[in-house]
Amino acid sequence: MEPDGLGRFARRWSEALGATCDEPPPDLADVLERLTRDLAGALRDDTVEARAEEAAATLVGLDFHTPAAVRRTIEVFADGFLDEIRGEPGAEDEIKLRARLGQLLGGLSAGFAQALRVRTRTEQEAVQRAALRAVRLAEHDRRVVEARFRAVFADAAVGIAMVDLSGRLIEVNTAFARMLGFVPEDIRGRTVGEIIGDSGHGPTSSRYLDLLSGGRDHFRTETIRVRPDGSRLVLDLSMSMVRDDDGAPGFLIGVTVDITERRRLQDQLWHESRHDALTGLPNRTLFAERLAERLAEPACGRLGLSFLDLDGFKDVNDSLGHAVGDQLLVAVARRLEAAVAYGDRLVARLGGDEFVVLDDDCVGEAAVVGPAEAILAALREPFHVGGRELTITASIGVVDSRAVGADPQALMRAADITLYRAKAEGKSRLARYDPRDSARQITQHTLATALPGALTRQEFFCDYQPIVGLADGRLRGVEALIRWRHPQLGIVGPNQFIPVAEETGHIAAVGRWVLAAACRQAGEWAAANPTLTCYISVNVAVGQLRRPGLADDVMQVLTEGGIPPERLQLELTESAVLGDDRGPADELQRLADTGVRLAIDDFGTGYANLAYLTRLPVRQVKLAGEFLKPLRTGHSVDPKHDRLLSAVIALAHDLGLSVTAEGVEHQAQADRLRDLGCDAAQGWLFGQPGPAEEVGRLIARQNRPT
């Protein structure tokens, strides 16, 4: 059977590793395929670094610990792993995959380094044990022990040196001399100070002198040497004092490991994990580190942050392809560097088409907006990409750290909010952060961030408001009104979070929740009051109405709640149902055919197109509260308004529609509406929105046998 993408990648990895040794393990291919699939799964969650470290340790355990094996592994993953992942089910977006690939590469590097340290430490301990046995064993066993020690000493892959108490080298093995670019004969008799690397005044020399004086028995450090040929050498140096049976110092033994290639690889991986692979700019990780470091400095001055997003970049990708989009991002990055990357400014790409400029220690107001103005000017010139001339603009949010404080997350949140205000104001412009103007945006941003988990955390609940008949004062229906018990903002009304839900695409889930909650509550009221005839009324948002399958959702909820269709009323806004789109009209007709009641909410504030309503299966209109305010005294101060209200009610009745008035707060309003023929009303005069228990008591009183 032909292997899948991950199987092909594992095979390439096996071939790359096999080329670094003479006899690869027979089960190498199976091991690497298991590791490949494990890392592919980890790339989609937050365990990728730990799993990568485990994979590296496995490879070192299979004796793949040479610089060539490490380099081949890193190259294979950096070159083709994402290409196979993108085709896997559940693959995440490109930005997140690239970020986690950087984490995977860093984890591999760290895992190789840690496993090699453990392996080296094991060899060092073996050498030290052999040395101790060599000086402590009885004379009759000394020759055998010395022979064994010499074998370990001569053949060890690590460098080993024996040093007398005056600091001169007694003996060195071939590996030690080769690391330094010499032969053993050239090194014997030289002092340790000549090979330590910090001229006798640095931390390594200090630890060595402390070892000689008895202040410590062991130390380990990294030191840098330059070979005779001028090449740079990074050594992992460990020195220990060997004592006789009486505890008196005998000699020193030093063990060195050449970690030059490992250090170079780690530096390379560090750079790759903190720089954008496409543009070469610092990435989100490095930018966040630099921002946090700068804000944490006691003498931190005034920082300016410009957060920009390219306008319409998605259209470039959709119309010209991602290859052209990537070329455009690279060209934008180079132009940003030329325009603003000088002095103490840092330019970074956060992901996608988002870039940020951090201006360190701004002086004056002009310096805060300077980078943003320079960016807008630089982007006015067209780009020549892929044989095309393209024009791109940017929206920029500018934040002064003095207005936000020294919290990096708060600074970035303010920049994000200000950026989207710039887009809302017309794009291709900059907007300055203003705490007063941004309070609403901050609230909206907070709601948008918390909304996806609010249903899971059961933060939504419903209040219920009675709808009464004006002729007899009896309960006709109950309207369900959703509320959000936000952990930080308190009780949030639907006018605040329903637009956010529609904008973020969560309106269907929220709408279905309130519909199910209302029908479930209506079923409980009906079970407790068998003669109950009133309906439950639920608002349907525009975004919810225009999603296919509304009728099926409603019928399923009715079944789950145990109430018949005629006991449910859906309230629709005029703007949601007026138009030529047959989708909503067909869904509404399906619902009406089953018996579900349909009402137009807030009538009088929108189109007020009664002629169009004749083509919809609507049974009721609800007059908006604003439409009724002139009736607070019982008669409108404007006779024309009184006649208009009367005409609307009469015309609705002629069309076979009942009329309910919203926002009735005064008895005079209710009396006048009854005189004009209005059928029902709701408002504070009849009851404020409240818990289900209050409405339940009202229902019980009205259904009590007389």
Sequence and secondary structure as in RCSB ss.txt:
>XXXX:A:sequence
MEPDGLGRFARRWSEALGATCDEPPPDLADVLERLTRDLAGALRDDTVEARAEEAAATLVGLDFHTPAAVRRTIE
VFADGFLDEIRGEPGAEDEIKLRARLGQLLGGLSAGFAQALRVRTRTEQEAVQRAALRAVRLAEHDRRVVEARFR
AVFADAAVGIAMVDLSGRLIEVNTAFARMLGFVPEDIRGRTVGEIIGDSGHGPTSSRYLDLLSGGRDHFRTETIR
VRPDGSRLVLDLSMSMVRDDDGAPGFLIGVTVDITERRRLQDQLWHESRHDALTGLPNRTLFAERLAERLAEPAC
GRLGLSFLDLDGFKDVNDSLGHAVGDQLLVAVARRLEAAVAYGDRLVARLGGDEFVVLDDDCVGEAAVVGPAEAI
LAALREPFHVGGRELTITASIGVVDSRAVGADPQALMRAADITLYRAKAEGKSRLARYDPRDSARQITQHTLATA
LPGALTRQEFFCDYQPIVGLADGRLRGVEALIRWRHPQLGIVGPNQFIPVAEETGHIAAVGRWVLAAACRQAGEW
AAANPTLTCYISVNVAVGQLRRPGLADDVMQVLTEGGIPPERLQLELTESAVLGDDRGPADELQRLADTGVRLAI
DDFGTGYANLAYLTRLPVRQVKLAGEFLKPLRTGHSVDPKHDRLLSAVIALAHDLGLSVTAEGVEHQAQADRLRD
LGCDAAQGWLFGQPGPAEEVGRLIARQNRPT
>XXXX:A:secstr
    HHHHHHHHHHHHHHTTSSS  TTHHHHHHHHHHHHHHHTTSTTHHHHHHHHHHHHHHTT  SHHHHHHHHH
HHHHHHHHHHTTSTT   HHHHHHHHHHHHHHHHHHHHHHHHHHHHHHHHHHHHHHHHHHHS HHHHHHHHHHHH
HHHHH SSEEEEE TTSBEEEE HHHHHHHTS HHHHTT BTHHHHSSTTTSHHHHHHHHHHTTS SEEEEEEEE
E TTS EEEEEEEEEEEE TTS EEEEEEEEEE HHHHHHHHHHHHHHTB TTT SB HHHHHHHHHHHHHSTT 
   EEEEEEEETHHHHHHHH HHHHHHHHHHHHHHHHHHH STTEEEEEEETTEEEEEESS  SHHHHHHHHHHH
HHHTTS EEETTEEE  EEEEEEEEHHHH S HHHHHHHHHHHHHHHHHTTSSSEEE  TTTTHHHHHHHHHHHH
HHHHTTTT EEEEEEEEEETTT  EEEEEEEEEEEETTTEEE HHHHHHHHHHHT HHHHHHHHHHHHHHHHHHH
HHH TT   EEEEE  HHHHTSTTHHHHHHHHHHHHT  GGGEEEEEEHHHH SS HHHHHHHHHHHHHT EEEE
EEETSS   HHHHTTTT  EEEE HHHHGGGTTSS SSHHHHHHHHHHHHHHHHTT EEEE    SHHHHHHHHH
TT  EE STTT  SB HHHHHHHHHHHTS  
